[in-house]
Amino acid sequence: SPTHAGGLLAIDRQWFFELGAYDPGIRVWGAEQYELSFKVWQCGGVVEWVPCSHVAHAYRGPRNHGSYVPGSSPYQTSINHLRLAHAWMDEYVEYYYRREPAIRKLDYGDISDRKKLREKLQCKSFKWFMENIAYDVMEKFPPPSKNVVWGECKNIQYSVCLNDNGASFGQPIGVAPCYGQGAWRLNEGGEIAIGESCYISDHDIVKKKFCLDHNGGWNPVGEWQWDNMLLIGDSLLHHVRKPITTPCESVETHIESIGGCTIDRLITLIKQEYFKTLFLNQKHLIIVIGTNNLAREKSQSTIIKLEKLLHLIYRKYSYLNTIAICTVPKRTKTSIFYRTYGDNGGKSIRKRIRKYNKQLKHLRKKQIKIRRFSIIKLNIDLSLHVSNDGLHPNAMGIEYISNVLQDYADTLKII
């Protein structure tokens, strides 16, 4: 057998200690049976079933006290499996992370003694184990697809999260207040799952199912998709996208928008490797260019830089389906604007905005042959949508711009 049950085994004492006994870093409960099974096979031994044997398993009985063991971690079982995986499973450890992506950052401690043991005993690779001992596992349980996204599944509008609610297999699940249940994962195969539980639609409900079919084979139903949109651009986004917008100078992962950037700053950031986290798994991109750029340069300069930015994005992120650029709102309280930024040589900011929006249409004609390219018009009403600083939207303006962006998202069937 590829593995054995941890509480029902017999092994030669000398051979057990030659194999390094149990990993002392595996504590309390969990993973010890796999660790012993893998190294027995990989290091020259055999695991056999003995059908006629009789084994008494003296279990510890019911508990009348807490199960916490001093010195252990609340995530001890996951840590145990991580130690086992990193010591014996080689590159196959990535499949474990696909199933449990949230544990990647756990500290599983020092396993250098386990590595030395493998080298000393000249143990075989885990690939050899999978091909020669557990040779039918990959057929019955195909490796899960890469995760597209994982974490808490939240409805932003109503501030509720998808929740299993302890549903049995075949029963519907629902929503509940969010409390950090970050175990949901959606993979490239279109499957939503937690652990070994999968979730499928059934008319107007979502219900829980076991990820295996009646024959024990992995049976994903890939009906879900991740169709996210990323917003990048100037400080307008700080107002429209609170609370998930972050300043341009402090890029973080797993966010939907980034604001406070001039085109020059965006070009610099996109060239950096860590900026890839922003574009990870995105399919649609909206670029918001506003007065931050036109206050500092002529409209033609802004267009040239914008074209450079687009070519850079096309080259690095070719999987984007659509790119849209918002027009700059025509109306601005110019007297306050000049007092804030200076008149930049006496040029009318309104004139620059008109030129920019007109040149943007010409840019679209050039880009449309390469990729789906859209222009989103922002028709700000000076009397309704602009705050007292003359530059940024007020509450009604924020709602208006959000609605315009949502309308665009609706045309792409983004929920």
Sequence and secondary structure as in RCSB ss.txt:
>XXXX:A:sequence
SPTHAGGLLAIDRQWFFELGAYDPGIRVWGAEQYELSFKVWQCGGVVEWVPCSHVAHAYRGPRNHGSYVPGSSPY
QTSINHLRLAHAWMDEYVEYYYRREPAIRKLDYGDISDRKKLREKLQCKSFKWFMENIAYDVMEKFPPPSKNVVW
GECKNIQYSVCLNDNGASFGQPIGVAPCYGQGAWRLNEGGEIAIGESCYISDHDIVKKKFCLDHNGGWNPVGEWQ
WDNMLLIGDSLLHHVRKPITTPCESVETHIESIGGCTIDRLITLIKQEYFKTLFLNQKHLIIVIGTNNLAREKSQ
STIIKLEKLLHLIYRKYSYLNTIAICTVPKRTKTSIFYRTYGDNGGKSIRKRIRKYNKQLKHLRKKQIKIRRFSI
IKLNIDLSLHVSNDGLHPNAMGIEYISNVLQDYADTLKII
>XXXX:A:secstr
     TTS    HHHHHHTTSS TT  SSSSHHHHHHHHHHHTT      TT           SS    TT  TT
HHHHHHHHHHHHH GGGHHHHHHH GGGTT      HHHHHHHHHHT   HHHHHHHTSTTHHHHS     EEEE
E  EETTTTEEEE TT  TTSB EEEE      EEEETTS EEETTEEEEEETTEEEEEESB TTS B       
  EEEEEESTHHHHHSTTTEEETTS  SS SEEES  HHHHHHHHTSGGGHHHHTTEEEEEEE  HHHHTTS HH
HHHHHHHHHHHHHHHH TT  EEEEE   S   HHHHHHHH  TTT  HHHHHHHHHHHHHHHHHHHTTTSEEEE
E     HHHHB TTSSSB HHHHHHHHHHHHHHHHHTT  
